[in-house]
């Protein structure tokens, strides 16, 4: 995933679109991180991967 319209060729994960400085610092990690949202849970269901409650985990999950 690449940030739109910035001409950057370095890949980013889904956190690049977040506003939180904490999440943005992990946007270049080579992990398919997702913020807590319906897309993240849909992806986990489709790939039959476990997910945890946001009250137990930090505000991002790795869905790779």
Buried (B, 14 or more C-beta within 10 A) or exposed (E): EEEEEEEEEEEBBBBBBBEEEEBBEBBEEEBBBBBBEEEBBEBBEEEEEEBEEEEEEEEBBEBE
